[in-house]
Amino acid sequence: MPKDTSINSVLIIGSGPIIIGQACEFDYSGSQAALSLKEEGVKVSIINSNPATIMTDKVIGDHVYLKPLTLESIDEILTEHKNNPNLPTIDAVLPTMGGQTALNLCVDAEERGLWKKHNVRIIGVDVAAIDKTENRESFRQLMVDIGVGVATSKIANSFLEGKEAAQEIGFPLVIRPSYTLGGYGGGFVHKKEDFDAALKRGLEASPTHEVLVEQAVLGWKEYELELLRDSNDNVIIICSIENFDPMGIHTGDSITVAPAMTLSDRCYQEMRNQAIKMMRAIGNFAGGCNVQFSVNPENDDIIAIEINPRVSRSSALASKATGYPIAKIAAKLAIGYNLDEIENQITKTTSAYFEPTLDYVIVKIPRFNFDKFKGANMELGLQMKAVGEVMGIGRNFIEALQKACQSLEIGRAGIGSDGRQKRDIEEIMHGLQHPSWNRVFLIKDAMSMGVPLESIRKVTKIDKWFLNQIQELVALETELKRYSLNNIPRDFFFNLKQKGFSDIQIAFILGNVTEDDVYNRRKELNIRRAYKMVDTCAAEFAAQTPYFYSTFEEAPQQISLVTGEVLSDGDELGTNESIVSDRKKVIVLGSGPNRIGQGIEFDYSCVHGLLAAKESGFEAIMINCNPETVSTDFNMADKLYFEPVFWEHVREIIDLENPVGVIVQLGGQTALKMAEKLHENNIRIIGTSYENMDIAEDRGSFSDLLKELDIPYPRYGVAENAEEAIKVANEVGYPVLVRPSYVLGGQGMSIVINDEDLEKAVVKLLGDLPGNRVLIDHFLDRAEETESDSICDGEDVHIVGLMEHIEPAGIHSGDSSAVLPPFSLSDKVIADMENYSKKIAKALNVIGLLNIQFAVKDDKVYVIEANPRASRTVPFIAKAYDVPYINIAARVMLGVNKLKDFNIERKLKGFAIKEPVFSHNKFPEITKELGPEMKSTGEAIRFIKDLEDPYFLKLVKDKSMYLSK
């Protein structure tokens, strides 16, 4: 069936601020759906309160509403569109792109009669389907009715019913609350004594106070299938995903692998059949669906865990893994198209009615931030705790796994062989039995220490096939130790690279050689990466998408059919599918995995950097490894390299592409970390130079600069050990702010008030970050904190925005409610902030963006720090003022425009507040105290007309409540 012509204007509901369990994969889906509908001539309105994402940008929607995700907001928007002749009347709502938040809001609006009142259709899902899948008892009963296996379970709406269910089923069991996200409120209960507390938590977490008490299938294997269905009832499986970790760990916290590696063909076919049956049974709708299964490793019995009638957290991963844009196609299906009527986005010659085939392996590893949640239970279970994820692509599982480890940005060069391995066998075995963020590394450590593979399998229940793969790395390491760099046989060297070993790992194993030595030797032996295309069809059809990953392969030996002579002996490198053009190129380094302190706002900046480079006539190339984000969409850049933002990978892409320069100031600390290496290798950094960025990062040099400019700053000192630190603290005066140099998001920062606390803080910091120096600043107690963002083109400085924080100095700026423009600062303070911003921008010769943090005490402005890069706040200011600031900054950095070329008009009436959003409920055991280390996982924007707004007045009243050291 072709497009439904009665749908001319669609409302897409976003997922709101980023929290653990619902991150930027839904902004990716929402953005892709919006662009897909616009291609069809449909007008798109978006409601989402998150200012940090590209989804709430004018390049994505026709009408963007940065409003709280409430029924009142929806009613307001629909009424405005109905009554305003300049706006299109909204015909339909698409709620399947905004995670659980959007689905729940859609159901609430249906129950309140909102859609009916405004004559709006729900597309992409059926409300009955949401109820069937979210209500645990309805889901269980439906599975029984259609003959799909489920675990033994009982529903409970009260404490008494829960106790009866537990008695009947027996332990261990699992508690699953209805209508929650990311496993919130759920958990395993191994013994009777723990049940009461777990049941109470589950009943409280569910909005309907309903839980499913279920038999726990611990140790079974876990799988997911991503499906699409059209209104003609055609169903295709886009991707199978296998969890490396067995049942018992939330899939968002599990390492996952695509395609499934250890599934028998018979079991896979049965799973497919059941998934299709399940999707057809939950309602008559066209769109995406995610199904989770568990398989008994003893006999291949399959049970269904759940089905989500929407794009899921895994849909983004599956889209990037296969190159098949699930949300884009799902949006077209929602407005009436059938799969065979839609063009395959990759080949452009076949239809979308095909199932992708992978000739490579994908590994996703979650990124955790337990260091931000002091005292949190770090053991993984049913409730999701990861804050982000990375994806590695390789020709084999182990290459993809090592690349994913290199992408995590936790200082690992792969799995082990990097000086970070654990050697305490008791600690290792405890870590295998009680899984946390580092279990995959501990498996390798255990094997290196001789723990038998079978012992590891018994403890972890991880499939033997995966363990054998990791065991092979241990054998390769042992073999490598027999050689020196100059006598490694080429075949063996090549095999190491095929198994994902980085140059730095090889250098570490060999000892006495550097990463550069290994890299140069490799080049001498002509062992280089070949870049392969992610083409969805295992090269069966020619692909048009410029989306690449690297691997190591050699061309096969070629023999003439006529003469029989050897034409090439197979030593040449395999085909490089990334064809280098003769255009001027710019590489944008992405921001890697989401984590606290570096979230989606940096991806927003990267996307705008790409768009500005394309508009300015450059070939825009992206390097990034985050599957959740818009920057890694195959049609955002002219070329996408889905690779770790890790020096070895970045350098080889630069060698291949030979760009005019690299943009590092849009991708947060991830990209900035590369600046020194780029500088050392004479690779041009676009925008502010490395030397000037380094002055801003180095506290001593920066303070000398401030002194020269006659700009006040808090007294400070630098120490390399606890004794020096105590001496410095007594000179600058308590209280002091203690922090390591060169970090983002306030990592490791604390405020201390005496010598004893200082000694503890410094010893801990230097233990966590060996070789670092500690900065000790006099802390301006009871000061106000403010900040400025600006753009400088080398001549002029434009103040992007000045913000005043509601919370006092001492609470990290990312955890503060920031008000734009300032609401209580004197004219003198505002003039000083502007003046200091301009002076510092010119002194550092900033080309592009600059963020400065200030403390204001007794009407005197002190500079705390300056960052010549994209900040966490520029996207918020750009949305509040309705000015494309990142685009302007990128054009300035590229040298194609000066500030005077732009006519900048701010459009804010009243004030905008950046509200931090926390995920404390995922860690019920921690306190909500705030301090100099950032803890918020996301943010929302709230517009207020004036300072009498009750929400604003409450924030001011509570401003110091959570301040701690």
PyMOL commands that set and color helices and strands:
alter all, ss='L'
color gray80, all
select helices_A, chain A and resi 25-39+54-56+71-83+99-111+114-117+127-134+136-146+159-169+192-205+251-253+265-281+313-322+326-334+339-341+370-372+397-407+425-433+439-448+453-460+464-480+485-487+490-498+503-510+515-524+600-615+630-632+647-657+668-672+675-680+690-697+699-708+722-732+755-768+813-815+827-843+874-881+885-894+899-901+920-922+950-957
alter helices_A, ss='H'
color red, helices_A
select strands_A, chain A and resi 9-13+43-47+63-65+92-94+121-122+153-156+173-177+187-189+211-215+221-229+235-243+256-258+287-295+302-308+361-367+388-394+530-533+547-551+558-559+566-568+585-589+619-624+639-642+661-663+685-686+716-719+736-740+750-752+774-778+784-793+797-808+818-820+847-857+860-867+911-917+938-944
alter strands_A, ss='S'
color yellow, strands_A
deselect
rebuild
show_as cartoon
